[in-house]
Amino acid sequence: MVNRREFLKASALGALGLTPAVKSLASRRQTSGYFTVHPFIENHPEAVFIMPTRIDNKMNSPAKRESGLAFGRSVFVPGDESGIPLVQSIPVKINLKTTGAGMFPLEDILGTVSDPCFVEGIFEGMKELGISAKQLHVRENPRGNSFEIYGLVDMFDRVGADFRNDFKGNLFKGMTEGKDYNWVEVPDGRWFKKLPQLEPINPPGTWLLNIAKFKAHGMGLTLCCKNLQGMLTNPFCTLCSPPDSDMKLPQYLQHGAIDFIRSEYERHAAERIIPRWDKPGKRGGIWQEVWSQRTLDNLSVTHCGLNIIEGIYGRDGDCGNNGPHPFEGKVEVDEKGRPKVVTAKDFLSNYIIFGKDIFRTDIIGHWLGGYEPGNFGFFHNAIERGMSDALDPRKIPIYLWEDGSATLIGLERLKRTPLLTYYLQKDYNGHNEPKYHMVDEPFDYSQVSGTSETVRPEKPDAFVLYQQSVDPSNPYASIEYRLPVSGFTRLEIRNARGEIIDVPVDGYRESGSHMALWNTGDTAPGSYTYRLRINAFETTGKVLLLG
């Protein structure tokens, strides 16, 4: 007997030229042996998704955990034989900072790490699919007692995840290849010949989950790309070290690496396309050039299954400092008019930003942090090296991910949370910019080649993409629909008598692809039709629900 909640690859669908439905089960506690990132996300690697959260206080642990659980349940779903095996090793890279024990209250330093409660919720959602907690391997460079201070040890114990905090301090002081780290060759490296990545971050047969934090840093914002810096062993992970330093690793560097990257810097500075790149000194443009090339070497040999920026709350200033710190030259007054020092702060931004493409995810993350991404040379270098084709955030499809549906929206719909940084301060050539500032000056994207445009469909269509349920009593079908133009859109589901039984979409939508939900929990087996209307366009199709 076929489960009535399955949408089958019926001949009616094929005759209409529709994409076949993905086979799925009615419960997240499935037995197919596979899981996957939601097919809509997998099918749109060019897009970035924004899941709003509704947290009233950054210390509200239950609410943050529930947000993580909602994320895990809607993003990770049962798969078919083309999915990820449930027995696959899943290394997880969270963002974690070294913090002195007892120096500051947890509330003052929590904004420097991927929120533990949110991560816990994601893990619990993944476990519902049948993933063993012991397959979740959390890895991070040695961070002293940071795991305990941030409550991560207790969280890992509750979840049952595998984590290690016993790595030796340095690759050359007692670490063992194959147990603690694995060497990865960097065939197209500009700086490195090979890199030691923490075991089991990146070997064959693993699926890497990258969970970064929405926070400021000397490199702008330290999001998904920079987060993977911590997957390298010491001293290789010190990618932010001075530009004229060989990191005491000359035997692992490309021949002439320092001279080559310096010539690249001089070319970029002369072209004057990248703003601020002409800042002199070791902490100027040459520092950013070297850091970006080192970081891109690491990314060139690393594949992430999914990139996530936890932005329930964002931190400004210098996340490298232990706790609150004064902003240089910035003074406010208290309620009695007395001067007070302004310190780094956390701001409730209430966004989870995620996507398949690590560069596009970070570009939108920078924009949401109040920045103009074209001002950052890191993204320019990624394009030059053929690793990215994106720069202008306005050309990246943005989807609002709510309750398992995906709605294409414009950037102007999103609230930005400005986060101050000390990136390439303009304190030269007559400038007098504060140390902590925004990098939000306008950028002319037309001067950069190699970036892509969003492809729009030529005509409207719709098809059943996926059917699943959060629990057996609440099944739903994911329906992807594509619009050639923007306008008032209506998607109707009708029974054999032509009666409307559900209207998953009824309102204005942007041109492009969207995803809607049809709750099939109370729907009897039988033949149904859908009608998609957008302005003067209309398309219809059939769906067969068997019992």
Number of C-alpha atoms within 10 A of each C-alpha: 5 10 14 18 25 24 24 20 17 14 11 14 19 11 10 12 12 17 14 17 21 18 18 22 24 21 21 24 18 17 13 18 17 21 25 20 20 19 18 19 20 15 11 15 15 21 21 29 25 26 21 19 22 13 20 12 13 19 14 11 15 13 19 25 21 20 25 25 23 22 24 24 25 19 20 19 29 31 28 16 11 9 16 20 19 22 16 16 22 24 25 23 26 26 26 23 24 18 21 14 12 8 11 13 11 14 12 15 23 21 26 28 23 26 29 22 23 23 24 24 24 22 24 22 25 25 20 20 25 19 23 19 17 15 19 25 20 20 23 25 25 21 16 16 14 19 22 13 19 22 14 19 18 14 17 20 11 11 17 16 18 16 19 15 17 11 21 16 16 14 18 11 10 11 15 14 14 11 10 19 23 20 16 16 15 18 12 14 19 22 25 24 18 19 21 21 27 25 22 24 28 22 18 8 12 20 22 22 21 24 24 28 29 34 31 28 21 20 21 25 28 21 30 29 21 22 20 24 24 23 24 25 27 20 16 22 21 15 20 18 15 16 22 13 11 15 17 10 11 12 11 15 19 17 14 10 18 18 11 13 19 17 13 17 21 15 11 21 18 12 11 11 18 20 19 20 24 19 19 14 10 12 15 18 25 26 23 24 22 27 22 24 22 22 24 25 23 28 19 16 16 15 17 21 18 22 26 27 27 28 30 29 26 25 30 26 28 26 23 13 15 16 22 17 15 15 20 12 10 13 13 10 11 10 6 6 8 8 11 12 14 16 16 23 18 23 19 17 23 21 25 23 29 29 24 23 21 23 23 26 28 29 25 27 31 29 21 24 29 18 25 21 28 27 23 24 22 23 23 24 18 21 19 12 15 10 14 19 20 24 27 22 24 15 17 21 23 25 24 21 22 16 14 18 19 24 19 20 18 16 18 8 9 15 13 17 22 22 28 27 26 21 25 26 21 18 12 12 8 7 9 10 13 16 19 24 19 20 27 16 11 12 15 10 15 8 7 14 13 13 15 14 13 12 12 13 14 11 13 20 22 22 23 25 22 25 26 27 24 18 11 15 12 14 21 22 22 23 22 21 18 21 24 18 18 13 16 15 18 18 23 19 21 19 17 10 7 11 12 15 12 15 16 16 18 12 10 13 20 18 18 22 24 21 24 22 21 19 17 21 15 9 12 13 14 13 14 19 17 21 18 21 21 22 12 7 14 15 14 17 19 20 22 19 20 16 12
